[in-house]
């Protein structure tokens, strides 16, 4: 079973993404939905590393890069944003993919299929 963490400050977006992920594969568990930099940092300090992280670029209390400056995230990160111009910028993190919001089912399926292929091959 794959474990996925969603870091997203918009509850509707987080819930929709979780629903699409769970619909994609029943063997994937969304372990938490976290709305802020501060709560994400605390979460990473006390929980095991998930297999994959979906992370909004802008959170309610600052840019998500602040999470990466305060914790070590070894899982692949999929960045999400409603601001398409943000996807064109170089984001200083080794991210797995970038998805514009709202995340479409087709785009999510493509990214998760690719992720699963990489995991199986390694």
N, C-alpha and C positions, 0 to 999 in steps of 0.2 A: 504494500500500500504506500503510495506517495503522499507526503504531507506538504501542504501549501499554506503559506502565510500571506495574508492580504494586508497591506499597509495603505489605507485609503481614508481620507477624512470625510468624504461624502457618503453617508450611510446608504443612499439609494444605489450609488455606483458599486460600493463594496458588496451589498446584498445581491445585486444583479450579477456581478462577476462570480461570486460564490455559487449562485444558482447555475450559471453557465458551466462552471468547472465541474460541479457535481453531476450535471446532466451529461457532460462529456464522458465521464468515466466514474462508475460507482466505487472504484478502487482508489480514488483520490479523496483525501480528507482535507478540508479547509480547517486548520487547527486554530486559527484566530483571525479576527478582523480588527485591526488597530488603527486609530484615527490620528495619532500625533507622533512627532519625533520623540518626545519625552516618554510616552508609553511604549513605543517601539524599542527604545534603548533599554528600558526596564525589562521588557519581555525577553530580549535576547540574552540578558544577564542570567535569567533563571530557567529558561526552557531549552530543550535540545534544538539544534539547528534543523529547520525544515529542509525538505528536498528542493524547494523552489519558492521564491519570494516575488509577489507582485507588489510593486511600490509606485505610488503616485509621486510625481516629481515635486509637487507643491502640497504641503500638509497644513493643517490649521495653525500650527505653531512654528512653521518655517520650512525651508527646503529639505527634502529627504536626504540630501547629501550630508546633512548634519548627523544622521543616524550612522552613516558610514565613517564619519570622523570620530565617533564615540564607541563603536563596536566593530568587531571583526565578523563580517558576514561571508561565510565560505560557500553558501548556496548560490546558484545562479539567480540573477535578478532580472525580472521583466519590468521595465519602466512603463508607466501609463501616464498620459496627460491629455487634458482637453485642449491644450494649446499646441497645435501642430508645429509651430515654429520651434518649440522646445525640442521636438524630436530631431530637428536638423542640427542642433548644437551638439558639440562634443561634451558628453557628460562624463566627469572624471570617476567612472566606476566601470569595472569589468562586467557589463551587463550582457544578458543573454539575448534580449530582444527589446524593442520599443513598440508599444501599441497606442494608437490614438483612442481617446474616449469619446463617445461610449464604445467600449470594446465590442466588436461584432463576433457573432458565433463562428463565422468562417475564419476570421483572423485568429481567434483563440484556438480553434481546432488545429490550424496550421502550426502555431507555435508549440502547442502541447504535443502534437504528433512528432515534431522535430525533437523536442526535449526527450520524449520517451525513446525515440530511436537512438539518441546519443547515450542515454543511460543503459540501454540494452547492449550497445556496442562496447561500452567500457567495462 
